[in-house]
Amino acid sequence: MTSPSSPPGSESTKVACGYCGHDNDSLVRFCGECGKPLRASSARVQPAYTPAGGVRTGVSDGPAAASEVVAEATRCRKCGSSVDATEPFCAHCGTKVVDKVEVGACAECGSTYARGVDLFCSRCGYRVGERVSIQTKIIGSNMRASGARLALLDERGEPSKMFTLDRGEAVVGRGEADIKFEFDVYLSPLHARIDLKEGQLWLRDLGSRNGSWVFIDEPTKLVDGDLILVGSQMLRFRRLGYPGPHPPEADSTRRMGSVVPPVDVAVLEQLRADESVRDSFHLSPGRNAMLGREEGDWIFPYDQTMSSKHAEIVSEDIEFFVHDAGSRNGVAMAVRGDREIKKTQRFLLGDQIMRVENV
């Protein structure tokens, strides 16, 4: 016979364990019944070991025994190999097997796979498993759950659905994603990726049209090209640099102009949906700027999602930092590269606001 785990053409025979007499495939190294290694001193080629009572153990007696095999798969916790569900030990590494999983059929090619264990079909590569488990019932504060968990927030900021990263990673999007929101027109088909690495959760934008946003929970330094979401306004921070000095006039005539502020080194640009600039606000060293719906240096009276005083741009020498001024809806920064998201931190993907519940 040919072992399912061996290459085509390789033949195997039955080997009886010298300790318990159970018949094993000669291509494996450990007994599936007792877990003992099948060394030369402990293994015998059939006929198998027969106890004194004359009853032969571990040997199938014809078709009747074969009909009793349960259509169930067992996975070894240590090496991941498929094991006979009727055997308590892995024949590949000798580890006691306790995890049983249901067998399913691949929708693409019909091959069998282990539900809850296999993510892709080993024959055709078709996805058969999921990286994320979903709970629509909110877990109470007195209930504990393992693994990274994300909460989808409703309009009141309350969790409406829970996502557990069973495999430590997930893709969010409108299309064939692990966490899927098919009716969110602001989401790209494959929008962002979330990874759990060494106890830290990371968010990466996958080149989406509208970007991925993380709400800040502390003052954040602005870098040239950063995008900021204040209410419903998308603002771009851009460095201008220091202008060179004007050469003196030949006749020593002084130039006229505004005295304060003396120089602008950066600018905030209000962007339309097509990324064209509608308005701008210049920044200079030593000058802070408050943004809000009713009060501040730059006012957006038409934005009902913005607080009266929403965000402040603070100058520290020639650097600028954005602060949340206690707004109701928060201030978000567009993700560039990998961005760590911490416990209780919120992030925006498309029209979905999510929060990290557990890492």
C-alpha positions as CSV (number, residue, x, y, z in Angstrom):
1,M,0.0,0.0,0.0
2,T,1.1,3.6,-0.4
3,S,1.0,6.0,2.6
4,P,-1.0,9.2,2.0
5,S,2.0,11.2,3.4
6,S,4.6,9.4,1.2
7,P,5.5,10.3,-2.4
8,P,3.7,8.4,-5.2
9,G,5.4,5.1,-5.9
10,S,6.8,4.5,-2.4
11,E,5.5,1.3,-0.9
12,S,4.9,0.7,2.8
13,T,4.2,-2.4,4.9
14,K,2.7,-3.0,8.3
15,V,5.0,-2.9,11.4
16,A,3.7,-4.2,14.7
17,C,4.8,-2.3,17.8
18,G,6.9,-4.4,20.1
19,Y,5.4,-2.8,23.2
20,C,1.6,-3.0,22.5
21,G,1.4,-5.0,19.2
22,H,-0.5,-2.3,17.3
23,D,0.0,-2.3,13.5
24,N,1.6,0.8,12.1
25,D,2.7,2.0,8.7
26,S,6.4,1.2,8.2
27,L,7.0,4.8,7.0
28,V,6.2,6.3,10.4
29,R,8.5,6.5,13.4
30,F,6.2,6.1,16.4
31,C,3.3,3.9,17.4
32,G,-0.1,5.5,17.0
33,E,-1.5,3.4,19.9
34,C,1.1,3.8,22.7
35,G,3.4,6.5,21.3
36,K,6.5,4.4,21.7
37,P,9.3,4.8,19.0
38,L,9.3,2.1,16.4
39,R,13.0,1.2,16.7
40,A,14.4,-2.2,15.5
41,S,14.2,-3.4,19.1
42,S,10.6,-2.4,19.5
43,A,9.1,-3.2,16.1
44,R,8.3,-6.4,14.3
45,V,7.1,-6.8,10.7
46,Q,3.8,-8.7,10.4
47,P,2.6,-11.0,11.6
48,A,2.0,-8.7,14.5
49,Y,2.6,-9.4,18.1
50,T,0.1,-11.9,19.6
51,P,-0.5,-11.9,23.4
52,A,-0.6,-15.1,25.4
53,G,-4.4,-15.3,25.2
54,G,-4.2,-15.7,21.5
55,V,-6.1,-12.4,20.7
56,R,-4.3,-10.3,18.1
57,T,-4.3,-6.6,18.8
58,G,-4.1,-3.7,16.5
59,V,-5.0,-5.7,13.3
60,S,-8.0,-5.1,11.1
61,D,-10.0,-8.2,10.3
62,G,-11.4,-7.6,6.8
63,P,-13.9,-5.2,5.4
64,A,-16.1,-5.1,8.5
65,A,-13.5,-3.3,10.5
66,A,-12.9,-0.8,7.7
67,S,-16.6,0.1,7.7
68,E,-16.3,1.3,11.3
69,V,-13.7,4.0,10.6
70,V,-15.1,7.4,11.5
71,A,-14.9,10.1,8.8
72,E,-13.0,12.4,11.1
73,A,-9.5,13.8,11.1
74,T,-7.1,14.5,14.0
75,R,-4.3,17.0,13.9
76,C,-1.2,16.7,16.0
77,R,-0.6,19.8,18.1
78,K,3.2,19.5,17.8
79,C,3.9,18.7,14.2
80,G,0.5,19.4,12.5
81,S,0.4,16.0,10.7
82,S,-2.9,14.3,10.0
83,V,-3.5,11.3,12.3
84,D,-6.0,8.5,12.5
85,A,-8.8,9.8,14.7
86,T,-8.9,6.4,16.5
87,E,-5.3,6.6,17.6
88,P,-4.3,8.6,20.7
89,F,-0.7,9.3,19.6
90,C,0.9,10.9,16.5
91,A,2.7,8.4,14.4
92,H,5.0,11.1,13.0
93,C,6.4,12.6,16.3
94,G,4.9,10.5,19.1
95,T,2.9,13.4,20.7
96,K,-0.4,12.6,22.4
97,V,-3.2,13.8,20.1
98,V,-6.2,15.4,21.7
99,D,-7.5,17.9,19.1
100,K,-10.1,16.5,16.7
101,V,-11.4,18.5,13.8
102,E,-14.2,18.0,11.3
103,V,-13.3,17.1,7.7
104,G,-14.6,19.3,4.9
105,A,-14.4,19.2,1.1
106,C,-12.7,21.9,-1.0
107,A,-15.3,23.8,-3.1
108,E,-12.8,24.1,-5.9
109,C,-11.3,20.6,-6.3
110,G,-13.2,18.4,-3.9
111,S,-10.1,17.5,-1.8
112,T,-10.6,17.0,1.9
113,Y,-9.3,19.4,4.5
114,A,-9.5,19.9,8.3
115,R,-12.1,22.5,9.3
116,G,-10.7,25.1,11.7
117,V,-7.1,24.0,11.0
118,D,-6.3,24.3,7.3
119,L,-6.5,27.8,5.8
120,F,-5.9,26.7,2.2
121,C,-6.5,23.5,0.2
122,S,-3.2,21.6,0.1
123,R,-4.0,20.4,-3.5
124,C,-5.2,23.5,-5.3
125,G,-4.5,26.4,-2.9
126,Y,-8.2,27.5,-2.7
127,R,-9.0,29.2,0.6
128,V,-11.0,26.9,2.8
129,G,-10.5,28.4,6.3
130,E,-10.8,31.8,7.9
131,R,-8.3,33.9,9.9
132,V,-11.0,35.7,11.9
133,S,-13.9,34.5,14.1
134,I,-16.8,36.9,14.4
135,Q,-19.1,37.4,17.4
136,T,-22.2,39.6,17.2
137,K,-22.9,39.3,20.9
138,I,-20.8,41.7,23.0
139,I,-18.5,40.0,25.5
140,G,-19.0,41.4,29.0
141,S,-16.2,42.9,31.0
142,N,-16.1,39.9,33.3
143,M,-15.5,37.5,30.4
144,R,-11.9,36.9,29.2
145,A,-10.9,36.0,25.6
146,S,-7.5,35.1,24.3
147,G,-6.0,36.5,21.1
148,A,-6.2,39.9,19.5
149,R,-9.7,41.2,19.4
150,L,-11.2,44.1,17.5
151,A,-14.6,45.8,18.1
152,L,-16.7,47.4,15.4
153,L,-18.2,50.6,16.8
154,D,-21.7,51.9,16.1
155,E,-22.8,55.5,15.8
156,R,-22.8,55.9,19.6
157,G,-19.3,54.5,19.9
158,E,-20.5,51.2,21.4
159,P,-19.2,47.8,20.2
160,S,-21.7,46.1,17.8
161,K,-19.5,43.2,16.6
162,M,-16.3,41.5,17.7
163,F,-13.5,40.1,15.5
164,T,-10.9,37.7,17.0
165,L,-7.7,37.3,15.0
166,D,-7.5,33.5,15.3
167,R,-4.3,33.3,13.2
168,G,-2.8,36.6,14.3
169,E,-3.5,38.3,10.9
170,A,-6.4,39.6,8.9
171,V,-7.2,41.6,5.8
172,V,-10.0,44.1,5.9
173,G,-11.8,45.2,2.7
174,R,-15.0,45.2,0.6
175,G,-14.0,42.1,-1.5
176,E,-12.4,38.8,-0.7
177,A,-11.1,39.8,2.8
178,D,-11.1,38.2,6.2
179,I,-13.1,41.0,7.7
180,K,-15.5,42.0,5.0
181,F,-17.8,45.0,4.6
182,E,-19.3,44.5,1.2
183,F,-21.6,47.5,1.2
184,D,-19.0,50.1,2.3
185,V,-18.3,52.0,-0.9
186,Y,-15.4,53.9,0.8
187,L,-13.5,50.6,1.3
188,S,-11.2,49.2,-1.3
189,P,-11.6,45.4,-2.1
190,L,-8.4,44.7,-0.1
191,H,-8.1,47.8,2.0
192,A,-5.7,47.2,5.0
193,R,-3.9,44.4,6.7
194,I,-3.7,43.8,10.5
195,D,-0.8,41.7,11.9
196,L,0.0,40.5,15.4
197,K,3.8,40.4,15.8
198,E,5.6,39.7,19.1
199,G,2.7,40.9,21.2
200,Q,2.1,44.1,19.2
201,L,-0.7,44.8,16.7
202,W,0.3,46.5,13.4
203,L,-1.9,48.2,10.7
204,R,-0.7,48.6,7.1
205,D,-2.7,50.2,4.3
206,L,-2.7,48.1,1.1
207,G,-2.8,51.0,-1.3
208,S,-6.4,51.8,-0.8
209,R,-8.1,54.7,-2.4
210,N,-9.1,56.4,0.8
211,G,-6.3,55.4,3.1
212,S,-6.3,53.9,6.6
213,W,-6.5,56.2,9.6
214,V,-5.5,55.8,13.3
215,F,-7.0,58.2,15.9
216,I,-4.2,59.7,17.9
217,D,-4.1,59.4,21.7
218,E,-1.1,61.7,22.3
219,P,0.6,64.7,20.6
220,T,2.0,63.5,17.3
221,K,4.8,65.0,15.3
222,L,4.0,66.1,11.8
223,V,6.2,65.0,8.9
224,D,6.1,66.4,5.4
225,G,3.2,64.8,3.5
226,D,1.2,63.7,6.6
227,L,-2.6,63.6,6.2
228,I,-4.8,64.6,9.1
229,L,-8.5,64.0,9.5
230,V,-10.2,66.7,11.6
231,G,-14.0,66.2,11.7
232,S,-14.7,65.6,8.0
233,Q,-11.8,67.7,6.8
234,M,-8.8,66.1,5.2
235,L,-5.8,68.3,5.8
236,R,-2.3,67.8,4.4
237,F,0.8,69.0,6.2
238,R,3.5,70.3,3.9
239,R,7.0,71.7,4.6
240,L,8.0,74.9,2.9
241,G,11.5,75.4,4.3
242,Y,13.1,78.7,5.2
243,P,13.3,81.3,2.3
244,G,16.6,82.8,1.6
245,P,17.3,86.5,2.5
246,H,16.4,89.2,0.0
247,P,19.5,90.9,-1.4
248,P,19.7,94.6,-0.5
249,E,18.5,97.1,-2.9
250,A,21.0,99.2,-4.8
251,D,19.6,102.5,-3.4
252,S,19.1,101.0,0.2
253,T,15.3,101.4,0.0
254,R,13.6,99.2,2.6
255,R,10.8,96.8,1.5
256,M,7.3,97.0,2.9
257,G,5.3,94.0,4.1
258,S,3.6,92.3,7.1
259,V,6.0,92.2,10.1
260,V,4.3,89.3,12.0
261,P,4.7,86.5,11.4
262,P,8.1,87.0,9.9
263,V,8.4,83.6,8.0
264,D,6.2,80.6,7.2
265,V,7.9,77.2,7.2
266,A,4.9,74.9,6.7
267,V,1.4,74.9,5.5
268,L,-1.9,73.0,6.1
269,E,-3.8,72.3,2.9
270,Q,-7.5,71.5,2.9
271,L,-8.1,68.8,0.3
272,R,-11.1,68.0,-1.9
273,A,-12.1,64.5,-2.8
274,D,-10.0,64.8,-6.0
275,E,-7.0,65.9,-3.8
276,S,-7.1,69.4,-5.2
277,V,-6.4,72.2,-2.6
278,R,-9.4,74.3,-1.6
279,D,-7.9,76.4,1.1
280,S,-4.6,76.6,3.1
281,F,-3.3,77.8,6.5
282,H,0.4,78.8,6.9
283,L,2.4,77.9,9.9
284,S,5.4,79.7,11.4
285,P,7.8,79.0,14.3
286,G,6.6,80.0,17.7
287,R,2.9,80.3,16.6
288,N,0.3,77.7,17.5
289,A,-3.0,77.3,15.5
290,M,-6.4,76.2,16.8
291,L,-8.8,74.5,14.4
292,G,-12.5,74.2,15.1
293,R,-16.1,74.7,14.1
294,E,-16.7,77.9,16.1
295,E,-13.4,79.0,17.8
296,G,-9.8,79.1,16.7
297,D,-7.5,80.4,14.0
298,W,-9.0,78.3,11.2
299,I,-12.7,77.9,11.4
300,F,-15.0,75.4,9.6
301,P,-18.5,76.5,10.5
302,Y,-20.1,74.1,8.0
303,D,-18.6,70.9,9.4
304,Q,-21.1,69.5,11.9
305,T,-18.7,66.6,12.8
306,M,-16.1,69.0,14.1
307,S,-16.1,70.2,17.7
308,S,-16.1,73.9,18.7
309,K,-12.4,73.6,19.4
310,H,-11.2,70.4,17.8
311,A,-7.5,70.2,17.2
312,E,-4.4,72.3,17.8
313,I,-1.2,72.6,15.9
314,V,1.6,73.3,18.4
315,S,5.0,74.7,17.3
316,E,8.1,73.5,19.1
317,D,11.1,75.3,17.6
318,I,10.8,74.4,13.9
319,E,8.8,71.2,14.5
320,F,5.0,71.0,14.6
321,F,2.8,68.6,16.6
322,V,-0.9,67.9,16.3
323,H,-3.0,67.7,19.5
324,D,-6.6,66.6,20.0
325,A,-8.2,69.5,21.9
326,G,-10.7,67.3,23.6
327,S,-12.9,66.8,20.5
328,R,-15.8,64.5,20.5
329,N,-14.9,62.6,17.3
330,G,-11.1,62.7,17.6
331,V,-8.2,63.4,15.3
332,A,-6.9,60.8,13.0
333,M,-3.6,60.4,11.1
334,A,-3.3,58.5,7.8
335,V,-1.1,55.3,8.1
336,R,2.2,55.4,6.3
337,G,4.0,52.0,6.3
338,D,3.4,49.9,9.4
339,R,1.6,51.7,12.2
340,E,1.3,50.1,15.7
341,I,-2.2,50.2,17.1
342,K,-2.5,49.8,20.9
343,K,-5.2,48.6,23.2
344,T,-8.3,51.0,23.3
345,Q,-7.0,52.8,20.2
346,R,-9.5,53.5,17.4
347,F,-8.9,53.3,13.7
348,L,-10.9,54.2,10.6
349,L,-11.1,52.0,7.5
350,G,-13.6,53.3,4.9
351,D,-16.7,54.2,6.8
352,Q,-16.0,51.7,9.6
353,I,-14.6,52.7,13.0
354,M,-12.9,49.9,14.9
355,R,-11.2,49.7,18.3
356,V,-8.5,47.4,19.7
357,E,-10.1,45.5,22.6
358,N,-7.3,43.1,23.4
359,V,-3.8,42.4,22.1
